[in-house]
Amino acid sequence: MMADGQARRSSESIALAAAGAVASISAVAVSAASARLLPLEDFADLRRVIVVFALVAPLVSGGIGTALLHNIDAEDSQSSRYVVTGIAIVASSWAVVTLVSAFILAPQISTLLGSADLASPLRAFSLVALGQNLLAVLGSAFVAQRRIWRAALSASVPTALSLFLIVSFRPDSLAAIINLMALAWVAPTAVALTISVPSIGRTAVTSRKDFRTIWAVASPLMLSSGAGKIHQQTDKIVVGSNSNSEDFAEYSAGAIEIPLLGVITSTVSSLLQRDFSGSLRGGNSPDSALSLQCRSSVAVSSILFPACVFLFIFAPEIIQILFGSAFSGAVPILRIYLLLIPSRVLMWPTLLTAAGHSRVIFRITIATLIVNIVGTIVAIRLFGIYAAAGSTVLTHYGVRTTVGLRLTAELLSTAIGDIVPWSELGRVAALAVASAAPALAAASWMDGPALVQISVGLLGQALGMAGLFFRREPWVSLRKLLSGRAK
């Protein structure tokens, strides 16, 4: 039975990770296709609209998944169903209210962004955002109810469909692209609601638990996640409001979410959440959770560190393939943003959430957000868009990571060295840099199409990474984690 449970958990993890990978790759491909199909000013406006709703989205659905998993009771499936239904209904209602408000306030938002022409695109994109947020809520509910394939389809189908429609119809106007995206999101949302509403209708909204108590726990988790996602968009909204279309188009092209890397960390974090909660619940010693955290960090770094080095070397070729030679100014932005990747192996927010300190994460995030806003505004006005990206990285490490690690160590009555395996991470980083030598040689000495250079560089990186593959411990730890045998 235990083996069956581990196999099921492993297959569920793979399904969710694959869905996330499809969604993230499709999202980058949609941006790349839009950059090639639209005039530069229209592409910049599209990115401004997307950033606005990326700021709104966390206020609606941020942290829903964590809130649900934190409140469901594995021993009481009926009560858990009430909890899932109640939170999903409230969150969905809030999504509708928030996005209708954004639709009404579109002219005012357009004015704040310094462009009077964005009101219509903002209103059109509100349909996309509505679909995105409702599916995010429903997808989290599906995961909580262990309907994994429904959750996987909810996460992957709309973005992939957006890409298919844009590539098939090749629209050359901002309105046409947004309309196709709206179709790609509204149709799957309608199907998901059709499937979900009957089961929701048969479930009483009144929970056996006090819903106010549940929401008291869920709301700080949602606020913390929402604030964190808003922090990720802060520099983009500041740059979009303080730069011309060409500069913002290049900035948004460089500040892309690297596909797969975020999927790896988010999947591992979600899997660790329950393991950490079990280890830290009821005042238990944090030793088990800290040991798991260190092993997981080293395992994830064995993938992220070499990827970061490779992407840094081949950033010009990557930008050229995705967006074209007209976006060469995006290369420094991409390289600056890649410096954020190493911080993803430090999973202190997951530890704090599991230990019941989600409000601490919220306070850290708000402090980071304020510093980032001020720093980005000063940086872009004094030194330009590259300085704005650098300010974001410095704020992330100087405020969020430093303060987060210190408070995590203090609250768990341990040392930072027990949370971060410095020596192991240092070895992986050194091997990652050393393994890049063949790839760097390929980039320096070889001429030809960008895709050929990247392919040869990948081969060189794979050869150079042999040292990492010979070190079995990180890979064994990662495999155990994904199969549910990480404790």
C-alpha positions in Angstrom: 0.0 0.0 0.0 2.9 2.4 0.9 4.5 1.6 -2.5 1.2 2.3 -4.3 0.9 5.6 -2.5 4.4 6.6 -3.4 3.9 5.6 -7.0 0.7 7.6 -7.1 2.3 10.7 -5.6 5.2 10.4 -8.1 2.8 10.2 -11.0 0.8 13.2 -9.7 4.0 15.2 -9.3 5.1 14.4 -12.8 1.7 15.3 -14.2 1.6 18.7 -12.4 5.2 19.4 -13.3 4.6 18.6 -17.0 1.5 20.8 -17.0 3.5 23.6 -15.5 6.3 23.1 -18.0 3.8 23.2 -20.9 2.2 26.4 -19.5 5.5 28.2 -18.9 7.0 27.3 -22.3 3.7 28.3 -24.1 3.7 31.6 -22.2 7.2 32.5 -23.4 6.3 31.4 -26.9 3.2 33.6 -26.9 5.4 36.6 -25.9 7.9 35.7 -28.6 5.3 35.3 -31.3 3.6 38.5 -30.3 6.9 40.4 -30.5 7.4 39.2 -34.1 3.8 39.8 -35.2 3.2 43.2 -33.7 4.8 46.6 -34.2 7.1 47.5 -31.3 4.7 50.0 -29.7 1.8 47.5 -29.8 4.0 44.8 -28.2 5.1 47.2 -25.5 1.4 48.0 -24.8 0.6 44.3 -24.7 3.3 43.7 -22.1 2.0 46.7 -20.1 -1.5 45.2 -20.0 -0.2 41.8 -19.0 1.9 43.4 -16.2 -1.2 45.3 -14.9 -3.2 42.1 -14.6 -0.2 40.2 -13.2 -0.4 42.7 -10.3 -4.1 42.2 -9.9 -4.0 38.4 -10.1 -2.3 37.8 -6.8 -4.9 39.8 -5.0 -7.5 37.3 -6.4 -5.9 33.9 -6.4 -2.5 34.2 -4.8 -1.8 31.5 -2.3 -5.1 29.7 -2.8 -3.4 26.4 -3.4 -1.3 26.7 -0.2 -4.3 27.9 1.8 -6.3 24.8 0.7 -3.6 22.3 1.4 -3.0 23.9 4.8 -6.6 23.6 5.9 -7.8 20.3 4.5 -8.0 17.3 6.8 -6.7 14.0 5.4 -8.7 12.1 8.1 -12.0 13.8 7.3 -12.7 13.9 3.6 -16.2 15.2 4.1 -15.0 18.2 6.1 -12.2 18.7 3.6 -14.7 18.9 0.8 -16.6 21.6 2.7 -13.4 23.6 3.2 -12.4 23.3 -0.5 -15.8 24.3 -1.7 -16.1 27.3 0.7 -12.7 28.8 -0.1 -13.1 28.2 -3.8 -16.5 29.9 -3.8 -15.2 32.9 -1.9 -12.1 33.2 -4.0 -14.1 32.9 -7.3 -16.5 35.6 -6.2 -13.7 37.9 -5.2 -12.1 37.2 -8.7 -15.2 38.4 -10.4 -15.6 41.5 -8.3 -11.9 42.5 -8.6 -11.7 42.0 -12.4 -15.1 43.8 -13.0 -13.6 46.7 -11.0 -10.5 46.6 -13.2 -12.8 46.7 -16.3 -14.6 49.8 -14.9 -11.4 51.6 -13.9 -9.5 50.9 -17.1 -9.3 54.6 -18.2 -7.9 55.6 -14.8 -5.3 52.7 -14.9 -4.4 53.7 -18.4 -3.7 57.3 -17.3 -1.5 56.1 -14.4 0.6 54.2 -17.0 1.0 57.4 -19.0 -0.9 56.1 -22.0 -4.4 57.1 -22.9 -4.7 54.3 -25.5 -4.6 51.4 -23.1 -8.2 51.6 -21.8 -9.7 49.4 -24.6 -6.9 46.7 -24.4 -7.2 46.6 -20.6 -10.9 46.0 -20.8 -10.5 43.3 -23.5 -7.8 41.6 -21.5 -10.0 41.5 -18.4 -11.7 38.5 -20.0 -8.3 36.8 -20.2 -7.6 37.6 -16.6 -11.0 36.4 -15.4 -10.3 33.0 -17.1 -6.8 32.9 -15.7 -7.9 33.6 -12.1 -11.0 31.3 -12.1 -8.9 28.5 -13.5 -6.2 29.1 -10.9 -8.8 28.8 -8.1 -10.5 25.7 -9.7 -7.1 24.2 -10.4 -6.1 24.6 -6.7 -9.4 23.0 -5.7 -8.8 20.1 -8.0 -5.4 19.5 -6.5 -6.8 19.6 -3.0 -9.5 17.1 -4.0 -6.7 15.0 -5.7 -8.3 15.4 -9.1 -4.8 15.8 -10.5 -5.5 15.4 -14.2 -8.2 18.1 -14.1 -5.7 20.4 -12.4 -3.0 19.6 -15.0 -5.4 20.3 -17.9 -6.6 23.5 -16.2 -3.0 24.7 -15.9 -1.7 23.8 -19.4 -4.5 23.8 -22.0 -5.4 27.6 -22.1 -1.8 28.9 -22.6 -1.1 26.2 -25.2 -4.3 27.0 -27.0 -3.4 30.7 -27.0 -0.1 29.9 -28.7 -1.9 27.6 -31.2 -4.4 30.3 -32.2 -1.8 33.1 -32.4 0.5 31.0 -34.6 -2.3 29.7 -36.7 -4.1 33.0 -37.4 -1.0 35.3 -37.2 -2.8 38.4 -36.1 -1.1 41.8 -36.7 -2.9 44.0 -34.3 -3.0 44.2 -30.5 -6.8 43.8 -30.4 -6.7 40.6 -32.5 -4.1 39.0 -30.3 -6.0 39.8 -27.1 -9.3 38.5 -28.6 -7.6 35.2 -29.5 -6.1 35.0 -26.0 -9.6 35.7 -24.5 -11.1 32.9 -26.5 -8.3 30.5 -25.4 -9.0 31.2 -21.7 -12.7 31.7 -21.6 -13.6 28.4 -23.4 -11.6 26.1 -21.0 -12.9 28.1 -18.1 -16.5 27.5 -19.2 -15.7 23.8 -19.5 -14.1 23.6 -16.0 -17.0 25.5 -14.4 -19.5 23.2 -16.1 -17.7 20.2 -14.6 -17.2 21.8 -11.2 -20.5 23.5 -10.5 -22.7 20.4 -10.1 -20.4 19.0 -7.4 -20.2 22.4 -5.7 -24.0 22.6 -5.8 -24.3 19.3 -3.9 -21.9 20.4 -1.2 -23.2 22.5 1.7 -21.3 25.8 2.1 -21.6 25.6 5.9 -18.5 23.7 7.1 -18.2 21.5 10.1 -15.3 23.7 11.0 -15.8 27.4 11.7 -15.2 29.0 8.3 -14.0 32.2 9.9 -11.2 30.2 11.6 -10.3 28.6 8.3 -10.2 31.9 6.6 -8.1 33.4 9.4 -5.4 30.9 8.5 -6.0 31.0 4.7 -5.9 34.8 4.3 -2.4 35.5 5.5 -1.1 32.7 3.2 -2.9 34.3 0.3 -1.7 37.7 1.2 1.9 36.5 1.5 1.8 34.8 -1.8 0.0 37.7 -3.5 2.5 40.2 -2.1 5.4 38.1 -3.3 4.0 37.9 -6.9 3.3 41.7 -6.8 7.0 42.2 -5.8 8.1 40.2 -8.9 6.2 42.7 -11.1 7.1 45.9 -9.4 10.1 46.8 -11.5 8.2 46.1 -14.7 5.3 48.5 -13.8 7.8 51.1 -12.7 9.9 50.8 -15.9 6.7 50.7 -18.0 5.6 54.0 -16.4 9.0 55.7 -16.7 10.3 54.7 -20.1 9.4 54.8 -23.8 7.9 51.9 -25.7 11.2 50.7 -27.2 13.0 50.5 -23.8 10.0 48.8 -22.1 9.7 46.3 -24.9 13.3 45.3 -24.5 13.0 45.3 -20.7 10.0 43.0 -20.7 11.6 40.7 -23.2 14.7 40.3 -21.0 12.7 39.9 -17.8 11.0 36.7 -18.8 10.3 33.7 -16.6 12.7 31.0 -17.7 10.5 27.9 -18.6 11.0 24.7 -16.5 13.3 26.3 -13.9 10.4 27.9 -12.0 8.4 24.7 -12.5 11.1 22.6 -10.8 11.2 24.9 -7.7 7.4 25.3 -7.4 6.9 21.6 -7.7 9.5 20.7 -5.1 8.2 23.4 -2.7 4.6 22.1 -3.0 5.8 18.6 -2.3 7.9 19.8 0.7 4.9 21.7 2.2 3.2 18.7 3.7 6.5 17.0 4.7 7.6 20.2 6.5 4.1 20.6 8.1 4.3 17.1 9.5 7.8 17.6 10.9 7.1 21.0 12.5 3.5 20.5 13.7 2.9 20.6 17.5 6.2 22.0 18.5 8.2 19.1 17.2 12.0 19.4 16.7 12.8 21.0 13.4 15.8 18.8 12.8 14.0 16.5 10.3 12.6 19.4 8.3 15.9 21.2 8.3 17.7 18.1 7.0 15.2 17.6 4.3 15.4 21.3 3.4 19.2 21.0 3.0 19.1 17.9 0.9 16.4 19.4 -1.3 18.3 22.6 -1.8 21.4 20.7 -3.0 19.3 18.5 -5.3 17.6 21.5 -6.9 20.8 23.4 -7.2 22.3 20.5 -9.3 19.8 21.5 -12.0 19.4 25.2 -11.5 23.1 26.3 -11.2 24.3 24.7 -14.5 21.2 26.0 -16.2 21.9 29.5 -14.9 25.5 29.4 -16.2 24.5 28.1 -19.6 21.7 30.7 -20.1 24.1 33.5 -19.0 26.6 32.4 -21.7 24.0 32.0 -24.5 21.7 34.9 -23.6 22.3 36.7 -26.9 21.4 33.6 -28.9 18.3 32.9 -26.8 17.0 36.5 -27.2 17.7 36.4 -30.9 15.8 33.1 -31.4 12.8 34.2 -29.3 12.4 37.8 -30.2 14.7 38.6 -33.1 17.8 40.8 -33.5 15.7 44.0 -32.8 15.6 43.1 -29.1 19.4 42.9 -28.6 19.0 45.4 -25.7 17.2 42.7 -23.8 20.3 40.6 -23.4 21.8 42.5 -20.4 18.3 42.5 -18.7 18.1 38.7 -19.1 21.6 38.2 -17.7 20.8 40.4 -14.7 17.6 38.5 -14.0 19.4 35.2 -14.2 21.3 36.2 -11.0 18.0 35.6 -9.2 18.0 31.9 -10.0 20.4 30.8 -7.2 18.1 32.2 -4.6 15.4 29.7 -5.6 17.1 26.8 -4.0 16.6 28.5 -0.6 13.2 27.3 0.5 12.9 29.3 3.7 9.3 30.6 2.9 8.1 26.9 2.7 9.7 26.3 6.1 8.0 29.4 7.7 4.6 28.5 6.1 4.8 25.0 7.4 5.7 26.3 10.9 2.7 28.6 11.0 4.6 31.9 10.4 3.0 33.0 7.2 2.5 36.5 8.6 6.2 36.9 8.9 6.6 36.1 5.2 4.0 38.8 4.4 5.8 41.4 6.5 9.2 40.6 4.8 7.6 40.7 1.4 5.9 44.1 2.1 9.2 45.5 3.3 11.0 44.2 0.2 8.2 45.6 -2.0 8.5 49.1 -0.6 12.4 49.1 -0.9 12.1 47.7 -4.4 9.7 50.4 -5.5 11.8 53.2 -4.2 15.1 51.7 -5.4 13.7 51.0 -8.9 12.3 54.5 -9.3 15.6 56.1 -8.3 17.7 53.7 -10.4 15.8 54.1 -13.6 15.7 57.9 -13.3 19.4 58.2 -12.6 20.9 55.4 -14.6 18.3 53.8 -16.9 16.6 50.5 -17.3 19.6 48.3 -16.6 20.0 49.9 -13.2 16.3 49.2 -12.5 16.9 45.4 -13.1 20.0 45.6 -10.9 18.1 47.3 -8.1 15.6 44.5 -8.2 18.3 41.8 -7.8 20.1 43.8 -5.0 16.8 44.3 -3.1 15.9 40.6 -3.4 19.1 39.4 -1.9 19.8 42.4 0.4 16.3 42.5 2.0 14.1 39.5 1.2 16.7 36.7 1.3 18.9 38.1 4.1 16.0 39.0 6.4 14.1 35.9 5.5 17.0 33.6 6.4 17.7 35.4 9.7 14.1 35.3 10.9 13.7 31.7 9.8 16.7 30.7 11.9 15.5 32.8 14.8 11.9 31.4 14.7 13.1 27.8 14.4 15.8 28.3 17.1 18.6 27.2 14.8 21.5 28.7 12.8 21.4 29.9 9.2 24.0 27.3 8.5 21.5 24.6 9.4 19.1 26.0 6.8 21.5 26.7 4.0 24.1 24.0 3.2 26.8 26.5 2.1 29.6 24.1 1.5 27.5 21.7 -0.7 26.0 24.6 -2.6 29.4 26.0 -3.1 30.7 22.7 -4.6 27.7 22.5 -7.0 28.2 26.2 -8.0 31.9 25.5 -8.7 31.2 22.4 -10.7 28.5 24.3 -12.7 31.0 27.0 -13.6 33.6 24.5 -14.5 31.2 22.5 -16.6 30.5 25.5 -18.7 34.0 25.6 -20.2 33.1 23.5 -23.3 29.9 25.6 -23.8 31.9 28.8 -23.4 34.4 27.6 -26.0 31.6 26.8 -28.4 30.1 30.2 -27.9 33.5 31.9 -28.4 34.9 30.0 -31.4 31.9 29.0 -33.4 30.0 31.1 -35.9 26.7 30.2 -37.4 23.0 30.4 -36.7 22.0 31.0 -33.1 20.1 27.7 -32.9 23.2 25.7 -34.0 25.4 27.5 -31.5 23.0 26.7 -28.7 22.8 23.1 -29.7 26.6 22.7 -29.8 26.7 24.6 -26.5 24.2 22.2 -24.9 26.4 19.3 -26.0 29.4 20.9 -24.5 27.5 21.7 -21.3 26.3 18.1 -21.0 29.9 16.8 -21.3 31.1 19.3 -18.8 28.3 18.3 -16.4 29.7 14.8 -16.1 31.2 15.7 -12.8 27.7 16.6 -11.5 26.3 13.3 -12.7 29.0 11.3 -11.0 28.0 12.9 -7.7 24.9 10.7 -7.1 23.6 12.2 -3.8 21.8 15.2 -5.2 20.0 13.2 -7.9 19.1 10.4 -5.5 17.6 13.1 -3.1 15.6 14.7 -5.9 14.2 11.3 -7.1 13.2 10.4 -3.5 11.6 13.8 -3.1 9.5 13.4 -6.3 8.5 9.9 -5.3 7.4 10.8 -1.8 10.3 9.1 0.0 12.2 12.2 1.0 11.8 12.0 4.8 
